[in-house]
Amino acid sequence: FVEKGWSLKKLHRDIMLSQVYQMSTQWNRRAAELDPENSLLWRMPRRRMEAEELRDSILATGGLLEPKMHGTLLPTSPFQDLSAGGLSRRASNYQSTRRSVYLPVLRGALYEVYRTFDFPDPAVSSGDRAVTTIASQALFMMNGAIVAQSSENLARMLLEDGRLSDRDRLGRVCQCILGRPATALDLADWSAFLERYESAAVSTGLDPAARRRSAWQGLCRALLSSNEFVYVE
């Protein structure tokens, strides 16, 4: 830190470009025998995305994340008016697709994704975050508004591109959400999922185009809810 001229930015850059920081979670039997606790950092510990990362990733996969930089969503300047009526409490003022770093942290009204995925109590200092695994997290990934919006928009973009075959669409959705090429098993399983979904949707009375769109939305939502998406490998 001292050698870098007391610059946190330079220190962070060195850390992030290091081999240790860029390691994957790939298992190595020999290394595990020598260092089962991973004390020497021969692999990255598998971790779940934190609340802000998860929110931004969900929006980004659906093409909804706004790339604009700087600014704030708060309608008042610091200390301008701290009375109850001075700060607008309309929820619509804070519903934004901007990156999480620009969202206000209101102690009495945290975003749903923050409350669900272990965002620390903003009223007290916290040097570490708890990592829980509870039912409400799975329910959020199945029913949360931003998950529904992202999966709907991603499905729409895939289906509107007439140059793509369904196989191409499956490959693209895998690359977009899971960050890897789809395997033959993936393609077979997901194709069967789409067929079953569309067949089950016949009883809803939807027209074929709506059933197809709903099936693709369901697939996108299922992949967004998967551990492979939520956890960093």
Buried (B, 14 or more C-beta within 10 A) or exposed (E): EEEEEEEEEEBEEBEEEEEEEEEEEEEEEEBEEEBEEEEEEBBBEEEBBBBBBBBBBBBBBBEBBEEEEEEEEBBEEEEEEEEEEEBEEEEEEBEBBBBBEBBBEEEEEBBBBBEBBBBBEEEEEEEEEEEEEEEEBEEBBEEBEBBBBBBBBBBBBBBEEEEBEBEEBBBBBBEBBBEEEBEEEBBEEBBEBBEEBBEEBEEEEBEEEEBBBBBBBBBBBBBBBEEEBBEBE
